[in-house]
């Protein structure tokens, strides 16, 4: 939880900067208006005040979060954060006062006569505002963390449905071969073992090159049952090395094609995988078998659709019913991503 509480993004700092400048400028203009001082000087005072307070906040809080708080018990966190927030306002006000004095810009009488007291008051205000922003950032980070945990849990749940699904089909194939061709049955057992070992990594995203190998291994495994009647063609117009895809995505489409598309065991069956990239990465899987008769997805494709949405905001669509053609679109996080 510590990392969640201490994580402040660039967008957070940008928002703090805009809020600080706007708030201090409006407050300064109101004060200058009430005291019947120059509004233009009030704008300058507010802008510089917001700038310096934000600058010191970024310096102190970033240093505190990275180097100080992670080494201390949480019991001291609130106190230290309060001190640094106060110092941001205190030093920011003093810097603003010095800058305006040396440039002959009008300042309020309280600031001129009691700069340290004024700086302390603004320091306390900065602490209060900082505490509110901290609560907001912490709540936002906790929500993002919970959402991420939910997505990872859901993806793992979906993946656990895939291995039994594949194993069920593979064991059915093996059962048919045991009496027909014991040697092929033995080869099938070895290939099933190799395939499962290669696909049992815990990461939900794997390199596209690895997923293409999984699909190729799967087709090779099925060819034992279908006497080499299945041909797999892979075409790509870009280097697939750095592209990550959901595990079992292409392999599942190959499995779906064999299960629903093969006309008979004697007619040559061709599966074509095409990989291309424009603004997004697209993976097209087609075959020369039976036409698609339903626009709705079964359990396997629905599973894949959910994983695509969770992991890469992608989708799977039917682009042609005859010949059967499915298109996977990866909308983001598909390149140069780190493995989970």
Buried (B, 14 or more C-beta within 10 A) or exposed (E): EEEBBBBBEEEBBEBBBEBBBEBBBBBBBEBBEEEEBEEEBBBBBBBBBBBBBBBBBBBBBEEBBEEBBEEEEEEEBEEBBBBBBBBBBBBBBBBBBEBBEEEEBBBBEEBEEEBEEBBBBBBBBBBEBBBEBBEEBBEBBEEEBEEEEEBBEEBEEBBEEBEEBBEEBBEEBBEBBEEEBEEBBEBBBEBBEEBEEEBEEEEBBBBBBBBBBBBBBBBBBBBBBBEEBBBBEBEBEEEBEEBBBBBBBBBBBBBBBBEBBBEEEEEEBBBBBBBEBEEBBBBBBBBBBBEBEEEEBEEBBEBBBBBBBBBBBBBBEBEEEEBBBBBBBBBEBBEEBEEE
